[in-house]
Amino acid sequence: MGTRGVSNARTGGGGDRPASDEVEPTNTPAKATAFGVNTVVNGEVGPADVDCFAFEGKKEQRLLFDLEAERIGGWLHPRYGRH
């Protein structure tokens, strides 16, 4: 329940990739939750919440970020940044 009322419960998929949980606070790049490439990251977001995540990448490495919340009808719209 939040400022917009009660929301419908939503479940995410599982899979065979390793999973990591967001550990608050993650609201600045210095406090970002670190995870490995090819990892599912589980987290929770609320109104005006900012979450930062970090991973080690290589120059010219191609990466895919898949935010499931948008696809299952959630209101979350990501913004990606580089620090």
Phi and psi in radians as a Rosetta constraint file:
Dihedral C 1 N 2 CA 2 C 2 CIRCULARHARMONIC -2.429 0.35
Dihedral N 2 CA 2 C 2 N 3 CIRCULARHARMONIC -2.883 0.35
Dihedral C 2 N 3 CA 3 C 3 CIRCULARHARMONIC -1.149 0.35
Dihedral N 3 CA 3 C 3 N 4 CIRCULARHARMONIC -0.361 0.35
Dihedral C 3 N 4 CA 4 C 4 CIRCULARHARMONIC -1.651 0.35
Dihedral N 4 CA 4 C 4 N 5 CIRCULARHARMONIC 0.108 0.35
Dihedral C 4 N 5 CA 5 C 5 CIRCULARHARMONIC 1.819 0.35
Dihedral N 5 CA 5 C 5 N 6 CIRCULARHARMONIC -2.849 0.35
Dihedral C 5 N 6 CA 6 C 6 CIRCULARHARMONIC -1.505 0.35
Dihedral N 6 CA 6 C 6 N 7 CIRCULARHARMONIC 2.345 0.35
Dihedral C 6 N 7 CA 7 C 7 CIRCULARHARMONIC -1.797 0.35
Dihedral N 7 CA 7 C 7 N 8 CIRCULARHARMONIC 2.834 0.35
Dihedral C 7 N 8 CA 8 C 8 CIRCULARHARMONIC -1.333 0.35
Dihedral N 8 CA 8 C 8 N 9 CIRCULARHARMONIC 2.492 0.35
Dihedral C 8 N 9 CA 9 C 9 CIRCULARHARMONIC -1.169 0.35
Dihedral N 9 CA 9 C 9 N 10 CIRCULARHARMONIC 2.498 0.35
Dihedral C 9 N 10 CA 10 C 10 CIRCULARHARMONIC -2.288 0.35
Dihedral N 10 CA 10 C 10 N 11 CIRCULARHARMONIC 2.465 0.35
Dihedral C 10 N 11 CA 11 C 11 CIRCULARHARMONIC -2.042 0.35
Dihedral N 11 CA 11 C 11 N 12 CIRCULARHARMONIC 2.625 0.35
Dihedral C 11 N 12 CA 12 C 12 CIRCULARHARMONIC -1.834 0.35
Dihedral N 12 CA 12 C 12 N 13 CIRCULARHARMONIC 2.932 0.35
Dihedral C 12 N 13 CA 13 C 13 CIRCULARHARMONIC -1.455 0.35
Dihedral N 13 CA 13 C 13 N 14 CIRCULARHARMONIC 2.837 0.35
Dihedral C 13 N 14 CA 14 C 14 CIRCULARHARMONIC -1.602 0.35
Dihedral N 14 CA 14 C 14 N 15 CIRCULARHARMONIC -2.145 0.35
Dihedral C 14 N 15 CA 15 C 15 CIRCULARHARMONIC 2.252 0.35
Dihedral N 15 CA 15 C 15 N 16 CIRCULARHARMONIC 3.140 0.35
Dihedral C 15 N 16 CA 16 C 16 CIRCULARHARMONIC -1.835 0.35
Dihedral N 16 CA 16 C 16 N 17 CIRCULARHARMONIC 0.147 0.35
Dihedral C 16 N 17 CA 17 C 17 CIRCULARHARMONIC -1.538 0.35
Dihedral N 17 CA 17 C 17 N 18 CIRCULARHARMONIC 2.662 0.35
Dihedral C 17 N 18 CA 18 C 18 CIRCULARHARMONIC -1.082 0.35
Dihedral N 18 CA 18 C 18 N 19 CIRCULARHARMONIC 2.601 0.35
Dihedral C 18 N 19 CA 19 C 19 CIRCULARHARMONIC -2.064 0.35
Dihedral N 19 CA 19 C 19 N 20 CIRCULARHARMONIC 2.584 0.35
Dihedral C 19 N 20 CA 20 C 20 CIRCULARHARMONIC -2.327 0.35
Dihedral N 20 CA 20 C 20 N 21 CIRCULARHARMONIC 2.480 0.35
Dihedral C 20 N 21 CA 21 C 21 CIRCULARHARMONIC -1.757 0.35
Dihedral N 21 CA 21 C 21 N 22 CIRCULARHARMONIC 2.438 0.35
Dihedral C 21 N 22 CA 22 C 22 CIRCULARHARMONIC -1.085 0.35
Dihedral N 22 CA 22 C 22 N 23 CIRCULARHARMONIC 2.402 0.35
Dihedral C 22 N 23 CA 23 C 23 CIRCULARHARMONIC -2.114 0.35
Dihedral N 23 CA 23 C 23 N 24 CIRCULARHARMONIC 1.947 0.35
Dihedral C 23 N 24 CA 24 C 24 CIRCULARHARMONIC -1.254 0.35
Dihedral N 24 CA 24 C 24 N 25 CIRCULARHARMONIC 2.640 0.35
Dihedral C 24 N 25 CA 25 C 25 CIRCULARHARMONIC -1.471 0.35
Dihedral N 25 CA 25 C 25 N 26 CIRCULARHARMONIC 2.533 0.35
Dihedral C 25 N 26 CA 26 C 26 CIRCULARHARMONIC -2.296 0.35
Dihedral N 26 CA 26 C 26 N 27 CIRCULARHARMONIC 0.525 0.35
Dihedral C 26 N 27 CA 27 C 27 CIRCULARHARMONIC -1.481 0.35
Dihedral N 27 CA 27 C 27 N 28 CIRCULARHARMONIC -0.026 0.35
Dihedral C 27 N 28 CA 28 C 28 CIRCULARHARMONIC -2.398 0.35
Dihedral N 28 CA 28 C 28 N 29 CIRCULARHARMONIC 2.734 0.35
Dihedral C 28 N 29 CA 29 C 29 CIRCULARHARMONIC -0.969 0.35
Dihedral N 29 CA 29 C 29 N 30 CIRCULARHARMONIC -0.577 0.35
Dihedral C 29 N 30 CA 30 C 30 CIRCULARHARMONIC -1.183 0.35
Dihedral N 30 CA 30 C 30 N 31 CIRCULARHARMONIC -0.385 0.35
Dihedral C 30 N 31 CA 31 C 31 CIRCULARHARMONIC -1.888 0.35
Dihedral N 31 CA 31 C 31 N 32 CIRCULARHARMONIC 0.312 0.35
Dihedral C 31 N 32 CA 32 C 32 CIRCULARHARMONIC -1.110 0.35
Dihedral N 32 CA 32 C 32 N 33 CIRCULARHARMONIC 2.475 0.35
Dihedral C 32 N 33 CA 33 C 33 CIRCULARHARMONIC -1.310 0.35
Dihedral N 33 CA 33 C 33 N 34 CIRCULARHARMONIC 2.179 0.35
Dihedral C 33 N 34 CA 34 C 34 CIRCULARHARMONIC -1.570 0.35
Dihedral N 34 CA 34 C 34 N 35 CIRCULARHARMONIC 2.501 0.35
Dihedral C 34 N 35 CA 35 C 35 CIRCULARHARMONIC -2.597 0.35
Dihedral N 35 CA 35 C 35 N 36 CIRCULARHARMONIC 2.820 0.35
Dihedral C 35 N 36 CA 36 C 36 CIRCULARHARMONIC -1.506 0.35
Dihedral N 36 CA 36 C 36 N 37 CIRCULARHARMONIC 2.709 0.35
Dihedral C 36 N 37 CA 37 C 37 CIRCULARHARMONIC -1.082 0.35
Dihedral N 37 CA 37 C 37 N 38 CIRCULARHARMONIC 2.555 0.35
Dihedral C 37 N 38 CA 38 C 38 CIRCULARHARMONIC 1.214 0.35
Dihedral N 38 CA 38 C 38 N 39 CIRCULARHARMONIC 0.634 0.35
Dihedral C 38 N 39 CA 39 C 39 CIRCULARHARMONIC -2.109 0.35
Dihedral N 39 CA 39 C 39 N 40 CIRCULARHARMONIC 2.488 0.35
Dihedral C 39 N 40 CA 40 C 40 CIRCULARHARMONIC -1.506 0.35
Dihedral N 40 CA 40 C 40 N 41 CIRCULARHARMONIC 2.285 0.35
Dihedral C 40 N 41 CA 41 C 41 CIRCULARHARMONIC -1.952 0.35
Dihedral N 41 CA 41 C 41 N 42 CIRCULARHARMONIC 2.126 0.35
Dihedral C 41 N 42 CA 42 C 42 CIRCULARHARMONIC -1.723 0.35
Dihedral N 42 CA 42 C 42 N 43 CIRCULARHARMONIC 2.343 0.35
Dihedral C 42 N 43 CA 43 C 43 CIRCULARHARMONIC -2.742 0.35
Dihedral N 43 CA 43 C 43 N 44 CIRCULARHARMONIC 3.113 0.35
Dihedral C 43 N 44 CA 44 C 44 CIRCULARHARMONIC -2.349 0.35
Dihedral N 44 CA 44 C 44 N 45 CIRCULARHARMONIC 2.462 0.35
Dihedral C 44 N 45 CA 45 C 45 CIRCULARHARMONIC -2.344 0.35
Dihedral N 45 CA 45 C 45 N 46 CIRCULARHARMONIC 2.542 0.35
Dihedral C 45 N 46 CA 46 C 46 CIRCULARHARMONIC -2.195 0.35
Dihedral N 46 CA 46 C 46 N 47 CIRCULARHARMONIC 3.122 0.35
Dihedral C 46 N 47 CA 47 C 47 CIRCULARHARMONIC -0.972 0.35
Dihedral N 47 CA 47 C 47 N 48 CIRCULARHARMONIC 2.347 0.35
Dihedral C 47 N 48 CA 48 C 48 CIRCULARHARMONIC 1.093 0.35
Dihedral N 48 CA 48 C 48 N 49 CIRCULARHARMONIC 0.255 0.35
Dihedral C 48 N 49 CA 49 C 49 CIRCULARHARMONIC -1.358 0.35
Dihedral N 49 CA 49 C 49 N 50 CIRCULARHARMONIC 2.482 0.35
Dihedral C 49 N 50 CA 50 C 50 CIRCULARHARMONIC -2.124 0.35
Dihedral N 50 CA 50 C 50 N 51 CIRCULARHARMONIC 2.241 0.35
Dihedral C 50 N 51 CA 51 C 51 CIRCULARHARMONIC -2.208 0.35
Dihedral N 51 CA 51 C 51 N 52 CIRCULARHARMONIC 2.281 0.35
Dihedral C 51 N 52 CA 52 C 52 CIRCULARHARMONIC -1.990 0.35
Dihedral N 52 CA 52 C 52 N 53 CIRCULARHARMONIC 2.470 0.35
Dihedral C 52 N 53 CA 53 C 53 CIRCULARHARMONIC -2.289 0.35
Dihedral N 53 CA 53 C 53 N 54 CIRCULARHARMONIC 2.643 0.35
Dihedral C 53 N 54 CA 54 C 54 CIRCULARHARMONIC -2.310 0.35
Dihedral N 54 CA 54 C 54 N 55 CIRCULARHARMONIC 2.552 0.35
Dihedral C 54 N 55 CA 55 C 55 CIRCULARHARMONIC -2.647 0.35
Dihedral N 55 CA 55 C 55 N 56 CIRCULARHARMONIC 2.791 0.35
Dihedral C 55 N 56 CA 56 C 56 CIRCULARHARMONIC -1.675 0.35
Dihedral N 56 CA 56 C 56 N 57 CIRCULARHARMONIC 2.111 0.35
Dihedral C 56 N 57 CA 57 C 57 CIRCULARHARMONIC -2.073 0.35
Dihedral N 57 CA 57 C 57 N 58 CIRCULARHARMONIC 2.951 0.35
Dihedral C 57 N 58 CA 58 C 58 CIRCULARHARMONIC -2.024 0.35
Dihedral N 58 CA 58 C 58 N 59 CIRCULARHARMONIC 2.622 0.35
Dihedral C 58 N 59 CA 59 C 59 CIRCULARHARMONIC -0.951 0.35
Dihedral N 59 CA 59 C 59 N 60 CIRCULARHARMONIC 2.313 0.35
Dihedral C 59 N 60 CA 60 C 60 CIRCULARHARMONIC 1.171 0.35
Dihedral N 60 CA 60 C 60 N 61 CIRCULARHARMONIC 0.194 0.35
Dihedral C 60 N 61 CA 61 C 61 CIRCULARHARMONIC -1.301 0.35
Dihedral N 61 CA 61 C 61 N 62 CIRCULARHARMONIC 2.361 0.35
Dihedral C 61 N 62 CA 62 C 62 CIRCULARHARMONIC -1.578 0.35
Dihedral N 62 CA 62 C 62 N 63 CIRCULARHARMONIC 2.310 0.35
Dihedral C 62 N 63 CA 63 C 63 CIRCULARHARMONIC -2.250 0.35
Dihedral N 63 CA 63 C 63 N 64 CIRCULARHARMONIC 2.590 0.35
Dihedral C 63 N 64 CA 64 C 64 CIRCULARHARMONIC -2.095 0.35
Dihedral N 64 CA 64 C 64 N 65 CIRCULARHARMONIC 2.227 0.35
Dihedral C 64 N 65 CA 65 C 65 CIRCULARHARMONIC -1.947 0.35
Dihedral N 65 CA 65 C 65 N 66 CIRCULARHARMONIC 2.156 0.35
Dihedral C 65 N 66 CA 66 C 66 CIRCULARHARMONIC -2.091 0.35
Dihedral N 66 CA 66 C 66 N 67 CIRCULARHARMONIC 1.864 0.35
Dihedral C 66 N 67 CA 67 C 67 CIRCULARHARMONIC -1.649 0.35
Dihedral N 67 CA 67 C 67 N 68 CIRCULARHARMONIC 1.865 0.35
Dihedral C 67 N 68 CA 68 C 68 CIRCULARHARMONIC -1.203 0.35
Dihedral N 68 CA 68 C 68 N 69 CIRCULARHARMONIC -0.504 0.35
Dihedral C 68 N 69 CA 69 C 69 CIRCULARHARMONIC -0.946 0.35
Dihedral N 69 CA 69 C 69 N 70 CIRCULARHARMONIC -0.751 0.35
Dihedral C 69 N 70 CA 70 C 70 CIRCULARHARMONIC -1.116 0.35
Dihedral N 70 CA 70 C 70 N 71 CIRCULARHARMONIC -0.745 0.35
Dihedral C 70 N 71 CA 71 C 71 CIRCULARHARMONIC -1.203 0.35
Dihedral N 71 CA 71 C 71 N 72 CIRCULARHARMONIC -0.503 0.35
Dihedral C 71 N 72 CA 72 C 72 CIRCULARHARMONIC -1.680 0.35
Dihedral N 72 CA 72 C 72 N 73 CIRCULARHARMONIC 0.265 0.35
Dihedral C 72 N 73 CA 73 C 73 CIRCULARHARMONIC 1.635 0.35
Dihedral N 73 CA 73 C 73 N 74 CIRCULARHARMONIC 0.220 0.35
Dihedral C 73 N 74 CA 74 C 74 CIRCULARHARMONIC -1.310 0.35
Dihedral N 74 CA 74 C 74 N 75 CIRCULARHARMONIC 2.920 0.35
Dihedral C 74 N 75 CA 75 C 75 CIRCULARHARMONIC -1.587 0.35
Dihedral N 75 CA 75 C 75 N 76 CIRCULARHARMONIC -0.063 0.35
Dihedral C 75 N 76 CA 76 C 76 CIRCULARHARMONIC -1.304 0.35
Dihedral N 76 CA 76 C 76 N 77 CIRCULARHARMONIC 2.263 0.35
Dihedral C 76 N 77 CA 77 C 77 CIRCULARHARMONIC -2.209 0.35
Dihedral N 77 CA 77 C 77 N 78 CIRCULARHARMONIC 1.998 0.35
Dihedral C 77 N 78 CA 78 C 78 CIRCULARHARMONIC -1.344 0.35
Dihedral N 78 CA 78 C 78 N 79 CIRCULARHARMONIC 2.750 0.35
Dihedral C 78 N 79 CA 79 C 79 CIRCULARHARMONIC -2.260 0.35
Dihedral N 79 CA 79 C 79 N 80 CIRCULARHARMONIC 2.223 0.35
Dihedral C 79 N 80 CA 80 C 80 CIRCULARHARMONIC -1.746 0.35
Dihedral N 80 CA 80 C 80 N 81 CIRCULARHARMONIC 2.454 0.35
Dihedral C 80 N 81 CA 81 C 81 CIRCULARHARMONIC -2.429 0.35
Dihedral N 81 CA 81 C 81 N 82 CIRCULARHARMONIC 2.906 0.35
Dihedral C 81 N 82 CA 82 C 82 CIRCULARHARMONIC -2.222 0.35
Dihedral N 82 CA 82 C 82 N 83 CIRCULARHARMONIC 2.287 0.35
